[in-house]
Amino acid sequence: TCHGNVTTVFDDPRKGPEEPGILGFMRESQGFFPEDAAGLSINEMRNCYDRLCAHFHGGRPEGMQVAGMTAPGPAGDIALRRYVPRGARDGAGLIYLHGGGYVLGSLDSHDDVCAGLAELAGATVIAVDYRLAPEYRFPAAFEDSAAAVEHIMSNAAAFGTDPVRTAIGGDSAGGNLTAAVCLKRRDDRARVPAGQVLIYPTLGGDMDRGSYVSRANAPGLTTADMQAYDSWYMGPCDDAVRMSKFRAPLLETNYEGLPPAFMIACEWDPLRDDCYGYAARLEAAGVAAAVRHEPELVHASLRARHMSQAAGAMFASVAQ
């Protein structure tokens, strides 16, 4: 847990995770991408990712009400999917932005993640299907996410949520979009979410330092992978665009007025230290921030929760 402006994380001296469940997850995951995955086309990568997600899909809890909805966006309607569990607590809500490097993922890829969070948290979860790169580069995904959050927060009754009790969250690229949307809403003097939940997020940390170096070849996600995703997301752009805080929230200089944050940092993940950098900045601005460090987990461990005790405990902590 992050307390007192934690800014330093000492690398685990082991060569990798040791929990049998997470090792099994890593072995199964490897089978969905060829060794020369770098040579795949975007569509081939998406097909591999979709098959992986379908393989690890844990199903929806019994009694879960699921409905397709839409929000108006800058390029047309944005698809949403609402999950309402049995015994949902009155007004409790989570707006969820999926991961996938801004290139992969959809409402279907994170269907069981959202359903599972809704069930464990007793909250209505609303998933957002933003535009993907490289067909739609930055700021398309960010603008779609911001528009969807505005629509949901402004029409809470239609979604069965209370804006005072609605948080926003996401994993990986979705964690980036979560933090960026919170910055925009704070800047616009709009109602900020009740909290921000960032699951192994990418927040724009220096790729020449910290865990981007010490965990450069981590299983499941490498620093080279992150550089490729960033290239697809940004494309050719000038420095002003690349230095936008809505692309890299760690470039912000004022963190006052942001929602409290709960973050998951996986030891075997190049993105690990982004959590600690963000938490330190929030705490310095008087915003509550906590980081749950996961010594056995790798990037994408949400999908390992039915195989790994550590991943299952992490998932439960997010819902809590």
N, C-alpha and C positions, 0 to 999 in steps of 0.2 A: 504494500500500500504506500502511496505517496503522501508524505507529511513533511511540512517545514521546508518547502522549496527544494525538493530533491532534484538534483541536476546530474548526478553521476551514477552510473550503473556499472558494476564490475562484471566483466564477462565470466560466464560459467566456464571453468577449465575443461569440462568434458567435451568430447567431440560431437555430441549430439544428444537428443532425448533418449531416455532409456525405458520409459514405460511401455510395456508390451502392446497396450491398446493403440497408442499413437504410432508405434513402429508398424503395426499391422495396417493402420490407416495410410501411412506413407507408402507402403508396398502396394496396396490396392490402387492408390491414386496414380502411381507411376504408370500403371498399365493403360491409362487413358490418353496419354500423350506419347508420341514417338520420341526417340532419343534426339532426333534432329528437328525438334519442335520449332526451333528458330526459323526454319525454312517453310513453315506452314503459311498458307494464305489466311487472311482474316476469317473467312468463312469456315475454313478447315479448323482453325483454332476454336471458333465458336461451337462447332459441332463436337469437338473433343470435350470442351468444357460442359456443354449441355448434357452429354452422355455421362460425364463424371457426376454432375449434380443429380441426374436421375438415378444413378446407381446408389448414391448415399441418401436419397430422399427417405425420410423417416415416416412419411405419412402424416395425415392430419388427425388430431385428437377427435374422438367421438363427440358429436354435438356441435362442432365448430361451424358457425355460419360464415360463409364466404361469398362475397359479391363483388362483381366488377363495377367500377365507377370511373369517372373522368374528372379532370380539372382543366380549365382553359390554360393554354401555354403560349409562348411567343411564336411557336411554329405550328399551332394546332392543338387539339386535345391531347392531354397527357393521360395515359392509362393508369388507373389505380386499382388496387385490390384490397378490400376491407375484410378483416378477420375479427369475428366477435365470438369469444368463447362462452360456454355455459358459465353462468355465475359471474359475468363480467362486472367489475366494480364500477359504480356509477361515475361516468365521465372520464375515467382513466384511459389515456391514449398514448400511443407511440407511432410517430411517422417514421417509416423505415426506408432507407436508401441503400440499395444493394451494392455489393462490391463487384469486382471484375476488371479492374484496371481501366475503367472508363470505356473499355472495348468489348468486354464480355458481360454476360448476365442479363437477367430479365425478371419479370414477375414470377416466372416458372422456376428459375434457378434457385430462388430463395423462398419458394412457397412454404416448405416445411419449416424453415427457420422462423419465418413470420408466424406461422400457425403455432409453433412450439413456444415462442415468446408470448404470444397472446394467451395461451393456456396457462403457462407458469406464472405470468404476471397478473392474470385476471384482468387484462386490459384489451381494449380494441386496438388493433394494429392496422395501419394503413400503409401499404407498400406503394412505392412510386416507380414508374417505368420511364426513366429519362432517356433522351437521345444518346446514342453511342458514337464514339470515335472509331475509325478516322473519317467516317462519312460526315459526322458532325463534330467538329473540334471545339475546344474551349472557346467561348464560355457556354456552349449549348447545354451540356449536362448540368452545369451550375444554374443557368437561367431556368431550365425546366424544374429543377429541384426547388428553387426559390419560389417559382410561380405555384407549384403544387402545395408547398407549405403555406403560402399565403391563402390559397383557396380553402384549404382544410381548416386553418385557424380562423378564417373569417366566416366559415359556414359550419361551425362546430355542431350545431343541432342536427344538420343533415347527416353527419357522420357518427352521431351518438357519442361525441366527446366533449369535454370541457377544456377550453384553451388554457385555463389555469393549471390543469392537471395533465397536459399533453406534452410529452417529451419528444425529442427527435434523435434518431440514431442510425448507425450504419456500420458496415464492415469494410475495411481496406479503402478503396476509392470512395465508398459510401460514407466512411468516416471523414474523409476529406470534405465531401460535399456537405455533410452535417455541420462541421465547424465553419465552413464558408457561409452557409445559409445563416447561421447564428450571427456571424459578423455583419452580414448585410442587414438583417432585421434590427440589430442593435444600432447600426449606422442610420437606418431609415426611421428610427424611433417607433418601430412596430413592436407589437408584443413579442418578446422572445419566448422560446419554449421553456417549459418547466425545468428541463435539464437536457444535456447532450451526452449521448452514450456512444463512445468511439471504440470500436472493436478492431484491434490492430490497424489503426488508421495510417494513411500516408498524409503527412502534413507539410511537406516541403522542406524537410531537413537537409543538411549539407551531405551530399552523397560521397564526399571525400573524408568523412569523419565518422567516429563512433561505430554504431552497429552496422552502418552501411559498408564499413570496411571489415569489422570483425566477424560479421555474419553475411559477408558478400555472397557466399556459396551455400546458403542455408537451403535445406530441402523444401521444396514447394514454391519458393520464391527467392530469386537471387537479385542482387543489386543490378545486374545486367538486364534482368526482366523488367525491373522498375524503370530503368532508363528507356527501354523500348516502349513500355506503356506511356511514359511521359512524352516520348516523341510522337506517338500516334495521337495522343490527346491534344498536344499543343501545335504540332505541325510547324511549318516555317512561320515564325512570328518575331516581332521586334522585342527588345528588352523590356519595354514598358508593359507589354502584355504578359511576358514571361514572369515579370516581377510582381504581378498582381497578387494581393493577399487572398483573393478569392480562388486562386490556383494553389497558393502556398500559405496557409494561415499562420505559419511560423514567421512570415515576413511582416505581420502586423506589429505595430509599436504601441498600441493601446488596447488592453484587454479588459478594461473596466466595463461593467454592465452586461457581461456575457453570462449565460446560464451556467450553473454548476455542472461539472463534468465527471463522468465515470469512464475510465479507459482500461482496455485490456492490452497488455504488452507481453508478447510471446518472446521467450528467451531466444529461440532459434528462428529469428526473423530480422531481416535488415531494417524493418520499420520500427523496431523496438524502441529506439531512443527518441523517436518523434513524440511518443507519449510523454516521456519525462520532460522534454523541452517545453511542450505545450502546458503541462501541469505546472511547471515552475513559473511560466509567464502568467498563467491564470492566478496562481496563489499570490504572486507578487502584486497583482492588481486587486487583491481582496476577494477573488472568486474561488469558491470551494472546488477542489479538484482531487481526485483519488485515482491512483493507478494500481491495478491488480496485476502483479507480475506472475507469469506462468512459466516456471522453470522446465516443464516437460513439453510445452506446446510449440507448434510450428504455425506459420501463416495458413489460413483457411481451416483452422481447427474447429470452427463451428460445425463442420460436416463430420467430425470425428466423435461427436458427443454420444453416439450410441455404441461406440467401440472402446472409448477411452474414458476412464474415471476422471482424469484431469480435465478433459474437454467437457465432460458432463457437468463437473463442478463449475467450470468457467461459465457455461451456458446458464446454469442456475443462478450464478452471481449476477449476470446481466439482467435476468428477469427480476431478481430481488431488488 
